[in-house]
Amino acid sequence: MTTEQTKQADWLQSVRWNSLEDRLDLLDQRLLPDEIVYLELTTSKQVWDAIKQLAVRGAPAIGIAAAFGVYLGVRSFSGSRDALLTEVSRQCDYLATSRPTAVNLFWALDRMRARAEALLGTAAPEETTVESAQQALLDEARAIQAEDEETCRLIGEHALSLFEDGMGVLTHCNAGGLATARYGTALAPMYLALEKGITLKVFADETRPVLQGARLTAFELQQAGVDVTLICDNMAGVVMAKGWVQAVIVGTDRVAANGDVANKIGTYSVAVLAKAHGIPFYVACPMSTIDLNTPTGADIPIEERHEDEITQGFGKRTAPQGVKVFNPAFDVTPNEYVTAIITEKGIVRAPYGDNLRKLFTE
Ligand SMILES: CSC[C@H]1O[C@H](OP(=O)(O)O)[C@H](O)[C@@H]1O
């Protein structure tokens, strides 16, 4: 475990391949904002645990970590090419059980599977060795991470075209650099605005029960010098009513084919409030978060998490023992509340069914 004092983090990488030590270093996001600690992972089970326990979280970051987890799971494998291909698939199946909602997890694992198939499958060149295939899988995981950084910057460029200097922008949960390779999705325009001398005044919902907004969004924006005001989730309505918010932008864990959006619990409430106040509600995501195989939001599996996150979050009991608890980690915002979906290829508006499909075919 590598502990660094909390410092002026101009940029904090949530997922770091340590080529010197041949291991995966994951920023333990459970300890932010007080401590910057990197977990030093060498097995796929450690990656599975880190995803499950939200040491690493955020749809793209989960996919990137899982891709490295596949490599960790097969790098010491010795056996035939066919046996390695089978082992890659087994590792992907295992890592896919860590969390159910963020489609980037499955997108990244499918990409690792496809790479292995191309290297070791029936149509693969005979000269590919087990060793060269293992190295190629590490290269694929690193490519997924590098591409995500460029994707997030492009999302930021498109999103920024929707904002004006001095605007108030509300966001929910954390869809920032900590949730991706860099820049984030919903927070990407904030960082690009900073680069371009544009002032955006961000209102960050604390986002109960795990407080990704308070612990992560407020932290990373403050560290970067972005104007950020932390509010409780139940204050989103009043800051809109006061006219302090001109736009809402959030990330997402899965966009269904009809444009319904699964995101952190509480997002749906923010979307309804935005509609009531005539405020645009934007969703920022890479195309890897759009799942055309999931017809509607009703088909998106919603993770339910342990009751302790609500009754004794961060170790302090705040509810009676034995009380019934409902703790869905996500909710679904119907597409009619979504003003636009901002991707690396551009801004998509309704009708989402047609326009999301066009995104992949044009
Ligand atoms: C850029 S995806 C961020 C997305 O992931 C978060 O969920 P979690 O912290 O549980 O992984 C939240 O839904 C964010 O919008």
The ligand as an ORCA input file, in Angstrom:
! r2SCAN-3c Opt
* xyz 0 1
  C     -18.618      8.598    -15.338
  S     -19.573      7.326    -14.685
  C     -19.861      7.893    -13.091
  C     -21.101      7.272    -12.515
  O     -20.746      6.164    -11.681
  C     -21.257      6.431    -10.386
  O     -21.687      5.300     -9.715
  P     -20.679      4.590     -8.650
  O     -19.997      5.690     -7.894
  O     -21.615      3.747     -7.804
  O     -19.748      3.764     -9.485
  C     -22.403      7.367    -10.621
  O     -23.542      6.700    -11.092
  C     -21.805      8.258    -11.664
  O     -22.694      9.044    -12.389
*
